[in-house]
Amino acid sequence: MAYDRYVAICKPLHYGTLMSSRACVKMAAAAWASGFLYSLVHTGNTFSIPLCQGNVVDQFFCEIPQILKLSCSDSYLREVGLIVVGACVAFGCFIFIVLSYVQIFSAVLRIPSEQGRHKAFSTCLPHLAVVSLFISTDLFTYLKPPSLSSPALDLVVAVLYSVVPPAVNPLIY
């Protein structure tokens, strides 16, 4: 049953023409498992923080940096731990995305007709733009210096990386 669900994700996107359904299932399972484990780390860390400045977050989204601002304990080690875990996950995802696009572009460049290459690139480039928007706004959110932090800017950037990419994805596919 779970296998059918994974295959249902891969078939509409035509991944079956480039890879076996077993490889697609493994990739989907790895993405879901790593996302679950990553969220489990964040959730455990968040619920173990003592809050002494109330529980009102001055943001549209309840992000970890805003929750850490409410903490009454020294959160330096928590922040470092979250940064290390987040950097490892982000680096792994980034490498996987880059390697995937290298394979995609090399396959597209092997298409013999100019029209076929144009059609393939017109499908890939909007997706690459959305991925770039997500990664750049996400990096800006978590790596900007505290001097640039303002509630309005944090809200705009949070909406950019959490609302715009999922909203644009159906238009791409």
N, C-alpha and C positions, 0 to 999 in steps of 0.2 A: 504494500500500500504506500509506504513512504517512498519507495523507488519510483512508483508511478507519479507521485507528486513532484519529485525532482525532475523526471523526464518531461513532465508537463511544463516546467519552467524552461527547459532547454529547447524543446521543439519549436515553439513559436519564434524564437530568436534565430533559428536556423543554425544553431551550434552543431547540430548533427552532421552537417556537411563538412565541418572542419575537424571534429573530434568525435570520439566514440561517446555513446551515452553514459558509459561507465565513468569516463573522465569527467564529464559534466556533473554527474552525481557526486563524485569525490570533491570537485571544486565547490559545489553548492553546500555540501555537508561541512567542508572545512570553513567556509565563510560563516555559516550559521553557528558552528561550534565555537569558533574564535570570537564571534560577536557576543555569544552567550557568556563565555568565560570573561571577556573584557567587561561586560556590563555587570557581571557578578562581582568582580573586583571593585568596581566603582560603587555599586550599591552597598556592599559590605563596608567599604571605607566611609561612605556618606552616613550610614546609620550608626557608626561608632563615634562620630564627632559630637562632642558636647556643645550645644548651642547656648550662648548666654546673652546674645543680642536680639532675642526674639526669633521668629521663624518666617519673617516677611522678607522675601527676596525682591529687590528692586529691579526686576527684569521680567520680560515676557516669558522666557524659558528659564527653568530652574537648572542653571549650569553649575558645575562643580566650583569654578573660581568664585562665584557669588556665594555659594554655601560656605566655602572656606573663610570668607570675610565675616560670616556670622559666628564663627567658632571662637570660644574663649580660651582654648588651649593653643599651645604652640603647634602650628600646622606645617612647619617647615619639612619635617620628615614625610608627612603625608603627601605634601605637594611634590617633593622629590620623587617619591615612589610612584605617584600618578604620572609624573612627567616621564619617568623611565619606562613604565609599562606602556603608556601612550605612544612614546617615541618608537618603541620596539614594534608595536602593532602598526603604527603609521608607516614606518620604514618598510616593514614586510609588505604591506598593501601597496605602497608606492613602487617597490621593486616588481611586484607581481603585475601591476598596471603597466609599467614601462615595458616589461618583457612581453606582455600580451599585445601591446600596441606595436612593438617591433615585429612580432610574428604577423599581426594583421596587415601592417603596411608592406611587409615583404611579400605576403600572399597577394595583396592588391596590385603591387607592381609587377607581378608575374602574369596578370590578366592580359591576354593578347590584344584585346580591342581597347581603343581610346575611350569609347562610350562606356564600356564595362568598368574601366578604372574610374572614370568620372562618377558613375553611379555609386560605386563602392566608397569613394572618398566623400561623396555628398552625404552618405549615411554615417561614416565614421567621424567626420570632423565636427558635426554638432554634438555628438556624444563626447568627444574629446574636450570640446568647449565647456560642457556642463561639468565634466570631471575636473577640469582646470579651475572652474569657478568654485566648486566645492572645496578642493584642496587649498586654493589660495586664501579663501575666506576663513577656512578652518585654521590654517597656519597663522593668519593674522590675528584671529581671536585668541589663540593660546600662546603665541610667541611675542605679542606686542609688549612694549615696555609699559609699566604701570602708569607712567606719566601721560600716555595716550588714552587711558581708560576713562570713558564717560558713559553714563547709562544710555544716552541716546545712540552713541556710536556702537556700543555693545549690542543694543537691540537691533539696529539695522544690519549689522554683520551676522548676528544670530539668525535673523530671518533669511538673509542671503544664503547661508549654508544649510539651513534646515528646511526651508520651505520651497525655495526656487528650484533646486535640482530635482526633487521628486515631482514638482508640478510640471516641469518641462519634459521630463522623461517620456510621458505618453505621447507628446508631440513628436519626439525623435523616433520612437518606434512605430 
